[in-house]
Amino acid sequence: MIRQFSLLAAAACICALPAQADPLRIVSETASEELQSELRSELAEDADFETVFEARRHAIRTAERAKNYLNSRGYFSPEIDYRVDTSEPPQIQLRIEPGPQYTFAAITVDTGEMALSDEAKAALSAVRTLTPGDVVLPSAVLAEETGLVVALKTAGYADAKPLERSVIGDREAGTLDLSYRINSGPRIRFGKVIYPKTSRTRHEYLDRLIPFEQGELYTPQKMATLSRRLNATRLYRLASVQLSETATDTTPEGDEVRDVILQLEETERYTLTTGASFSTSEGPGLTAGLISRNTTQRGDTLTAALTLATLERAFNIDWRIPNVTAFDRTLVLSADIGREETDAFDRDAITLTGALEIRSSRHLTYAFEAGSEFTREEDAFEQRDQQILSTSVGVRLDYADDPLDATSGWRVDARGEPGLVLGDRQTQFFSLNGQVSAYQSLDQAKRLVAAARIRSGFVFGASLPDLPVSRRFFAGGGGSARGFEYQSVGPEDANGTPTGGRGLLEVSGELRWRRDEPLGFVAFLDGASVSADQGLDFEDIRYSAGLGVRYDTLVGPIRLDLATPIDPRPGDDTVQVYISIGQAF
């Protein structure tokens, strides 16, 4: 016979139990049918024994599991015994009398001799979930105790911790008196933030990351926010935040003032990057870059990148200065010089831009940009020199679960740009374009994912010949409609040269299957239409289909796609091949 009466021991006795009940029989005179059914389910397992000795060992283990399960349901004085039938094969009979299911007679909270603030008392009351008369469930007791400690910490008591609970039981009445004993410690206020002497970053920049004022009441949420912001700068290999162990001051109300100590281990200042791509329509491409972090000791990032490809040569410099005027406001200054040579146009350009990116929440980012572009271009219409002055506003809503390989959620990007064109052809325009992409897992393991994308754009105010080629829409190629030559979808002149357009519609659908790590496969359908005016041409959408392979790496999946036009026209190649990094969208 096994007896148990201990709430403290029962709290740790929730066991994960294996499956199948043969040849085990459970009998009881006092347990309800529902409880007996639960016990059979919890105690079921493969009874792998052939001898009486093995059966007895199995019976002892099963009796212990039965006791643990009953404890977890509030039965703290069960009677359990077993009998082993010596037949061939042996049979086990487990007799279980659960006894009373205990309920609470009284529940109190003892926080020691230190007086709590009214806010702390209210916080404790708000998290109380158990009342007299409730069944005593150890898991519920532990959950409420954790909630009480968290409530005290949130109210400023940083050192709050649970002590041993007081439990008094009445076996005859089947009740328990429970008293939580919690050491609240003193209430804490934030003192100074102490930076390590080895930190290269200017303190005035790091001060912008601090979400609290000196003298403000401690909360663990603000400590976590500071830690998250420090790690988000990507300046540190390790960034941790902790309170000093001793107080530096005491307020007239008796609150302790403690400094916040930062431990910062800086990452490498310089990083070299390389990349490569290939497609049958665009040829090979190589990129190389140098990233310099914390160049001015204000958390900034300076990136220089060189692109050498069949259709493009470019050099780009980006300078990102974070937390300008306020947290999560980033100033981005860029300079580009490059040349493009495609079937649609030749273009030399120097571009200078400045943008302010504002991240208002984890999901919402918007940006304001102004720029000047000096171009010399030759297209199907003529050769001309132009200067483009423009401003733009962009918005991104991102609820996808991964930036590189999403399996659920959605994204929306929208951008509006008014511009003034000076030079050989003077005009003005307003461009509006946006894209929506969505992702949905089709199985619990997220190995099968459906993905879809739609993009559209319009340009108003300027005729097509007057509009700079960098502001026209082109479609076809790896980032657009796979299976078609680069920029080949859309209007052409009499010689078959693509002219681009003022209206764009692109659609894509993918079914992504991850067979195992790190290999995956994709089937996709793309469609695109470009119109000379600012409307959408639904009647002339060109469709393509294809298959792809994905191979996961630390920097994202390597993508290999093969695509073919569904209704090819004269001059269309049968198959196009694309190799790059990252999902198509």
C-alpha positions in Angstrom: 0.0 0.0 0.0 1.3 3.4 -1.0 0.1 6.5 0.8 0.9 10.2 0.0 0.0 13.5 1.6 2.3 16.3 0.6 1.4 19.3 -1.5 5.0 20.3 -1.9 6.1 16.9 -3.3 3.0 16.7 -5.5 3.8 20.0 -7.3 6.7 18.3 -9.1 4.9 15.1 -9.9 3.3 15.6 -13.2 4.7 12.9 -15.4 4.6 12.2 -19.1 3.5 8.6 -19.3 3.9 6.2 -22.2 1.2 4.3 -24.1 -0.7 0.9 -24.1 -2.4 -0.8 -21.1 -2.2 -4.5 -21.9 -2.0 -6.6 -19.7 -2.8 -4.1 -16.9 -6.1 -4.0 -15.2 -7.2 -1.1 -12.9 -10.0 -1.6 -10.4 -11.5 0.8 -7.9 -14.5 0.9 -5.6 -14.6 4.7 -5.0 -13.1 6.3 -8.1 -15.5 7.8 -10.5 -15.8 6.4 -14.0 -14.2 9.6 -15.4 -11.2 9.4 -13.0 -10.7 5.7 -13.8 -10.8 6.5 -17.6 -8.2 9.3 -17.0 -6.0 6.8 -15.0 -6.2 4.2 -17.8 -5.1 6.8 -20.3 -2.3 8.2 -18.2 -0.9 4.7 -17.2 -1.2 3.1 -20.6 2.1 1.8 -21.9 3.6 -1.3 -23.6 3.8 -3.9 -20.9 7.0 -5.5 -22.0 7.5 -8.2 -19.4 7.5 -12.0 -19.6 8.4 -13.2 -16.1 6.7 -12.6 -12.7 9.8 -10.7 -11.5 9.6 -8.3 -14.4 5.8 -7.9 -13.9 6.4 -6.9 -10.2 8.9 -4.3 -11.2 6.5 -2.9 -13.8 3.7 -2.9 -11.2 5.8 -0.9 -8.7 6.6 1.7 -11.4 3.0 1.9 -12.5 1.8 2.4 -8.9 4.2 5.3 -8.4 3.0 6.9 -11.6 -0.6 6.5 -10.5 0.2 8.3 -7.2 1.9 11.1 -9.0 -1.1 11.6 -11.3 -3.6 11.6 -8.5 -1.4 14.1 -6.6 -1.5 16.4 -9.6 -5.4 16.2 -9.6 -5.7 17.1 -5.9 -5.9 13.5 -4.4 -3.1 13.6 -1.8 -4.0 10.5 0.3 -4.6 7.7 -2.2 -4.4 4.0 -1.4 -2.8 2.0 -4.1 -1.8 -1.6 -4.1 -1.1 -4.2 -6.8 -1.4 -8.0 -7.4 0.5 -10.0 -9.9 -1.2 -13.0 -11.4 1.4 -15.7 -12.1 -0.4 -17.0 -15.2 1.4 -17.1 -18.6 1.9 -14.3 -19.4 1.7 -12.6 -16.0 -1.2 -10.2 -15.4 -1.2 -7.1 -13.2 -4.2 -5.8 -11.2 -3.8 -2.3 -9.8 -6.3 -1.4 -7.1 -6.7 2.4 -6.6 -8.8 4.2 -4.0 -8.1 7.9 -4.6 -9.4 9.3 -1.3 -10.9 12.8 -1.1 -10.1 15.5 -3.7 -8.7 18.3 -1.6 -9.9 21.8 -1.8 -8.6 25.1 -0.3 -10.0 26.2 3.0 -7.9 29.4 3.1 -5.3 31.1 1.0 -3.0 33.9 2.3 0.0 35.8 1.1 2.8 36.7 3.5 5.3 39.2 2.1 7.3 39.7 5.3 7.8 42.6 7.6 8.5 45.2 4.9 5.4 47.3 4.1 4.3 47.2 0.4 3.2 50.2 -1.6 -0.5 50.5 -2.5 0.5 49.8 -6.2 2.1 46.6 -5.2 -0.9 45.5 -3.1 -3.2 46.2 -6.0 -0.9 44.3 -8.3 -0.9 41.2 -6.0 -4.7 41.3 -5.8 -5.0 41.5 -9.6 -3.0 38.2 -10.2 -4.8 36.2 -7.5 -6.7 33.4 -9.2 -7.3 30.8 -6.5 -10.1 31.0 -4.0 -11.4 28.9 -1.1 -13.3 26.0 -2.4 -11.1 25.5 -5.5 -9.6 22.1 -6.0 -6.0 21.9 -5.0 -4.0 21.6 -8.2 -0.2 21.8 -7.7 0.3 23.3 -11.2 -2.2 26.1 -10.3 -0.4 26.8 -7.0 2.9 27.2 -8.8 1.4 29.3 -11.5 -0.2 31.7 -9.0 3.1 31.9 -6.9 5.0 32.8 -10.1 2.4 35.5 -10.9 2.7 37.0 -7.4 6.5 37.3 -7.7 6.2 38.8 -11.2 3.6 41.3 -9.9 6.0 42.4 -7.2 8.9 42.8 -9.6 6.7 44.8 -12.0 5.8 47.1 -9.0 9.4 47.9 -8.4 10.5 45.1 -6.0 13.4 43.8 -8.1 14.6 41.3 -5.4 11.2 39.6 -4.8 11.5 35.8 -4.5 9.4 33.0 -3.2 10.2 31.3 0.1 9.0 27.9 1.3 5.2 27.7 1.2 3.2 26.9 4.4 0.7 24.1 3.9 -1.6 22.7 6.6 -4.0 19.9 5.7 -7.1 18.4 7.3 -7.4 14.8 6.1 -10.8 14.3 7.5 -12.3 17.5 5.9 -10.2 17.0 2.8 -9.0 20.7 2.9 -5.8 22.6 2.9 -4.7 26.0 4.3 -2.1 27.5 1.9 0.1 30.4 2.8 2.5 31.8 0.2 5.6 33.2 1.8 7.4 35.8 -0.5 10.4 38.0 0.4 9.6 41.2 -1.4 12.8 43.0 -0.5 13.0 46.8 -0.8 11.4 48.8 -3.6 14.0 49.8 -6.2 14.5 53.0 -8.3 16.9 53.3 -11.2 20.1 55.1 -10.6 22.9 55.9 -13.1 23.7 53.7 -16.1 27.3 52.5 -15.7 29.1 51.9 -19.0 32.2 49.7 -19.3 35.5 51.6 -19.5 36.4 49.7 -22.7 33.3 50.9 -24.7 34.2 52.7 -27.9 30.7 54.0 -28.4 30.0 57.6 -27.3 27.9 57.6 -24.1 25.6 60.3 -25.5 24.5 57.9 -28.2 23.9 55.0 -25.8 21.9 57.3 -23.6 19.3 57.5 -26.4 18.7 53.8 -25.9 17.8 54.1 -22.2 14.0 53.7 -21.8 13.9 55.1 -18.2 14.9 58.2 -16.3 17.2 58.3 -13.3 15.0 58.0 -10.1 12.2 56.2 -12.0 10.6 53.1 -10.4 12.3 49.8 -11.5 10.4 47.5 -13.8 11.9 44.3 -15.4 10.2 45.3 -18.7 12.4 48.4 -19.0 15.5 46.4 -18.2 14.5 44.0 -21.0 13.9 46.9 -23.4 17.3 48.3 -22.8 18.9 44.9 -23.3 16.9 44.4 -26.5 17.9 47.8 -27.9 21.6 47.3 -27.2 21.5 43.9 -29.0 19.6 45.4 -31.9 22.4 47.9 -32.6 24.5 44.9 -33.8 27.5 46.6 -32.3 28.0 44.0 -29.6 28.7 40.3 -29.6 27.4 40.3 -26.0 25.2 42.9 -24.3 23.8 42.3 -20.8 22.0 44.6 -18.3 21.9 44.1 -14.5 21.2 46.0 -11.3 24.1 46.7 -9.0 24.0 44.5 -5.9 24.2 47.4 -3.4 22.3 50.6 -3.2 23.9 54.0 -4.0 21.2 56.0 -2.2 17.9 55.8 -0.4 14.9 58.0 -1.0 12.9 59.6 1.8 10.2 57.0 1.1 12.7 54.2 1.9 13.2 53.1 -1.7 16.7 52.0 -2.7 18.5 53.6 -5.6 20.6 51.2 -7.6 22.8 51.7 -10.7 22.3 49.8 -13.9 25.5 48.1 -15.0 26.1 47.3 -18.6 28.4 44.5 -19.8 29.3 45.1 -23.5 31.5 43.0 -25.7 31.9 44.7 -29.0 31.8 42.8 -32.3 34.3 43.1 -35.1 34.5 46.6 -36.6 34.9 45.5 -40.2 33.2 42.8 -42.3 33.9 41.8 -45.8 30.9 40.6 -47.9 30.7 38.8 -51.2 27.8 37.6 -53.4 27.1 36.0 -56.7 24.2 35.5 -59.0 23.5 34.0 -62.5 20.7 33.9 -65.0 20.6 32.9 -68.6 19.0 36.3 -69.5 21.1 38.6 -67.3 24.4 36.7 -67.2 26.7 36.3 -64.2 27.0 38.9 -61.4 29.4 39.5 -58.5 29.2 41.8 -55.5 31.8 42.7 -52.9 31.4 45.0 -49.9 33.0 46.3 -46.8 31.0 47.1 -43.7 32.5 49.5 -41.1 30.6 49.6 -37.8 30.7 52.4 -35.3 32.8 54.6 -37.5 32.0 57.8 -35.7 31.4 56.0 -32.4 27.7 56.8 -32.6 26.5 53.4 -33.6 26.6 54.2 -37.3 27.3 51.7 -40.1 29.2 52.6 -43.3 28.8 50.2 -46.2 30.7 50.3 -49.5 29.6 47.9 -52.2 30.8 47.1 -55.7 28.7 45.3 -58.3 30.1 43.8 -61.5 27.6 42.1 -63.7 26.9 41.6 -67.4 24.2 44.3 -67.4 25.4 46.6 -64.6 28.5 48.0 -63.0 28.0 50.1 -59.9 29.6 51.5 -56.8 27.5 52.4 -53.8 28.1 53.9 -50.4 25.5 53.9 -47.6 25.9 55.6 -44.3 23.3 54.7 -41.7 23.1 56.8 -38.5 20.7 55.3 -36.0 18.5 56.9 -33.4 18.7 60.4 -34.8 16.8 62.8 -32.5 14.9 59.8 -31.0 15.1 56.0 -30.7 14.2 54.0 -33.9 14.8 56.9 -36.2 17.6 56.2 -38.7 19.2 58.7 -41.1 20.4 57.0 -44.3 22.7 58.9 -46.7 23.6 57.2 -50.0 25.7 57.9 -53.0 25.7 55.7 -56.2 27.5 55.8 -59.4 26.8 53.2 -62.1 26.2 52.1 -65.6 23.5 49.9 -67.0 23.5 48.3 -70.5 20.3 46.3 -71.3 18.3 45.6 -74.4 16.0 48.4 -73.4 18.4 51.2 -72.7 22.0 52.3 -71.8 22.2 54.5 -68.7 25.0 56.3 -66.8 23.9 57.8 -63.5 25.1 59.5 -60.3 22.5 59.4 -57.5 22.6 61.2 -54.1 19.8 60.5 -51.6 18.9 61.1 -48.0 16.2 59.3 -46.1 14.8 59.2 -42.6 13.5 55.8 -41.6 11.1 55.7 -38.7 10.2 52.4 -37.0 7.0 53.1 -35.1 6.5 49.5 -34.0 7.8 46.0 -34.5 5.6 45.7 -37.6 5.3 49.2 -39.0 8.1 51.2 -40.7 7.9 54.3 -42.8 10.4 56.4 -44.6 10.8 59.9 -46.1 13.4 60.4 -48.8 14.7 63.1 -51.0 17.2 62.7 -53.8 18.9 64.1 -56.9 19.9 62.0 -59.9 22.1 63.0 -62.8 21.7 60.7 -65.8 22.7 60.2 -69.4 20.6 57.6 -71.1 19.8 56.3 -74.5 16.6 54.3 -75.1 14.2 53.5 -78.0 13.3 57.1 -78.3 16.5 59.2 -78.1 19.7 60.0 -76.1 19.3 62.7 -73.4 20.9 64.2 -70.3 18.6 64.8 -67.4 18.5 65.7 -63.7 15.8 64.2 -61.5 14.8 65.9 -58.3 12.3 63.8 -56.2 10.9 63.1 -52.8 9.1 60.0 -51.7 7.2 58.5 -48.8 7.3 54.7 -48.2 5.4 52.5 -45.7 6.0 48.8 -44.8 3.8 46.6 -42.7 5.5 43.3 -41.9 3.8 40.5 -40.1 5.8 37.7 -41.7 7.6 35.3 -39.3 11.0 35.5 -41.1 12.6 38.1 -43.2 14.4 35.7 -45.5 12.3 32.5 -45.5 8.8 33.2 -44.2 6.4 30.4 -43.5 3.4 32.4 -42.2 2.2 36.0 -42.2 2.1 38.8 -44.7 3.9 42.0 -45.9 2.7 45.2 -47.5 5.0 47.7 -49.1 3.8 51.0 -50.7 5.7 54.0 -52.0 4.7 57.3 -53.6 7.2 59.6 -55.3 6.6 63.0 -56.9 9.5 64.2 -59.1 10.7 67.0 -61.3 12.8 66.3 -64.5 15.2 68.9 -65.8 17.5 68.9 -68.8 16.9 67.8 -72.4 13.3 66.8 -71.7 11.7 68.7 -68.9 8.6 67.2 -67.2 7.1 66.2 -63.9 5.7 62.9 -62.7 4.1 61.1 -59.8 4.8 57.5 -59.3 2.8 55.1 -57.0 3.6 51.4 -56.6 3.0 48.7 -54.0 3.4 45.0 -53.3 1.6 42.5 -51.1 3.0 39.1 -50.2 1.5 36.4 -48.0 2.7 33.1 -46.6 0.7 30.2 -45.2 2.0 26.9 -43.8 -0.1 23.9 -45.0 1.1 21.5 -42.3 2.0 21.6 -38.6 5.7 21.0 -39.2 5.8 24.0 -41.7 7.4 21.9 -44.4 4.8 22.8 -47.0 4.2 26.5 -47.5 2.0 28.4 -50.0 3.3 31.8 -50.9 1.7 34.5 -53.1 2.7 38.0 -54.3 1.0 40.8 -56.2 2.7 44.0 -57.3 1.3 47.0 -59.2 2.4 50.5 -60.1 1.4 53.6 -61.9 3.1 56.7 -63.2 1.1 59.9 -63.8 1.9 63.3 -65.3 4.7 62.5 -67.9 4.5 61.0 -71.3 6.4 57.8 -71.9 9.2 59.4 -74.1 9.7 62.1 -71.5 9.8 59.8 -68.5 13.4 58.8 -67.4 14.0 55.1 -67.8 14.7 54.7 -64.1 11.1 55.7 -63.4 9.5 53.4 -66.0 8.2 49.9 -65.3 9.8 46.9 -66.9 9.0 43.2 -66.3 10.7 39.9 -67.0 13.6 38.3 -65.4 14.6 36.8 -62.0 13.0 39.5 -59.8 9.9 39.8 -61.8 8.4 37.1 -64.2 10.8 34.2 -64.4 11.0 32.4 -67.7 11.2 35.6 -69.8 14.2 37.6 -71.0 15.2 40.5 -68.7 12.8 43.5 -69.3 11.2 41.7 -72.3 7.6 41.8 -71.0 5.7 44.9 -72.2 5.6 47.5 -75.0 8.2 47.5 -77.8 9.1 49.9 -80.6 9.1 49.0 -84.3 12.5 47.4 -83.9 11.5 45.2 -81.0 13.3 47.2 -78.4 11.5 47.3 -75.0 10.3 50.8 -74.1 9.0 50.2 -70.6 5.6 51.5 -69.5 3.6 53.6 -67.0 1.5 50.8 -65.7 2.6 47.5 -64.1 1.0 44.3 -62.8 2.9 41.3 -61.5 1.6 38.2 -59.8 3.4 35.1 -58.4 2.4 32.0 -56.6 4.7 29.4 -55.1 4.3 26.0 -53.4 7.4 25.5 -51.2 8.2 22.0 -49.8 11.1 21.4 -47.4 11.9 17.8 -47.8 14.5 17.8 -45.0 17.2 20.1 -43.7 18.7 21.8 -45.6 17.0 20.8 -49.0 13.7 22.1 -50.3 11.8 22.3 -53.6 9.5 24.8 -55.2 6.9 24.9 -57.9 5.9 28.4 -59.1 3.7 30.4 -61.5 4.5 34.0 -62.4 2.6 36.5 -64.5 3.4 40.1 -65.6 2.0 42.9 -67.7 3.3 46.3 -68.6 1.2 49.0 -70.3 2.3 52.1 -72.1 -0.3 54.2 -70.3 -1.0 54.3 -66.5 -3.6 51.6 -66.6 -3.4 47.9 -65.9 -3.5 45.6 -69.0 -5.2 42.4 -67.7 -5.7 41.1 -71.3 -2.0 40.8 -72.1 -0.6 39.2 -68.9 2.3 36.9 -69.8 2.5 33.8 -67.7 5.4 31.4 -66.9 5.8 28.3 -64.8 8.8 26.5 -63.3 10.5 24.4 -60.7 13.2 25.3 -58.2 15.6 23.9 -55.6 16.4 25.6 -52.3 19.5 24.9 -50.1 19.6 26.5 -46.7 22.7 28.3 -45.5 23.5 30.7 -42.7 22.8 33.7 -44.9 19.6 32.4 -46.4 18.5 29.8 -48.9 20.5 29.4 -52.2 17.9 29.5 -55.0 18.1 27.6 -58.3 15.0 28.2 -60.5 14.2 26.9 -64.0 11.2 28.6 -65.7 9.5 28.5 -69.1 6.8 30.7 -70.8 3.4 29.1 -70.8 2.4 30.7 -74.1 5.7 31.6 -75.7 5.9 34.1 -78.5 8.5 34.2 -81.3 11.9 35.0 -79.8 11.1 33.6 -76.4 13.7 31.1 -75.1 12.3 27.7 -74.0 14.0 27.8 -70.5 15.5 30.4 -68.3 17.8 29.5 -65.4 18.3 31.7 -62.3 20.7 31.3 -59.4 20.8 33.7 -56.4 20.4 33.9 -52.6 17.1 34.2 -50.8 13.5 33.2 -51.7 12.0 34.9 -54.8 9.8 37.0 -52.4 
